[in-house]
Amino acid sequence: MPEPRGNAVETHCFVDARHASERFQRRCQTGILIFINKAPIIFYSKRQNSVETSTFGAEFTACRQAVELLRGLRYKLRMFGVPIDGATCMYCDNEAVYKTLHTQLQC
């Protein structure tokens, strides 16, 4: 890993899922938007592979996908020698998912 140079960057992530948005197969839609220093870097919108029975499951699956994207992005930034300022702030609109992730990750 190269030595970090330059100004540190901040990363933020917004996650949302639409439960059973597909009419016939009832699959959910995931939407993820990742910012670096207030500039959108990654926009991800895709139907989920599984059929979830609740909004919690759909949101949790979307958050899992967002964490995978963030881990890859942070690794890539470190390998380019870009310093990262602190942890990534992740925003979602489901309080139950937030509390579950918060207790599992020990933020």
Residue, then its C-alpha position, 0 to 999 in steps of 0.5 A: m500500500p503506498e503512503p497516503r498523499g494529499n488532502a483526506v477525502e470523506t465518503h458518504c453513502f445513501v441506501d434505499a430499497r423498494h419492497a416488491s416493486e416488480r409486479f409479477q415476480r415481487r422482487c425488490q429494487t435497490g438504490i445506492l448512491i456513494f459520494i466522495n467529498k460531495a461528488p457522486i461517484i457510484f450510482y447503483s440501481k438494480r433488482q435484488n436476486s431474492v424475493e424478500t417477505s418484508t421491507f426490513g429484509a429488502e433494506f437489509t439486503a440493500c445495506r449489505q450490497a452498499v457495504e460491499l461496494l464501500r469496502g471495494l471503493r475504500y480499498k481502491l482509494r487506499m491502493f491509489g494513495v488517497p487518504i480517507d478521513g474516518a469511517t463512511c457515513m451510511y444513511c438509510d430510511n429504516e430505523a430497524v435496519y439502522k439499529t441492527l447494523h449499528t449493534q452488529l458493527q459496533c459503530 
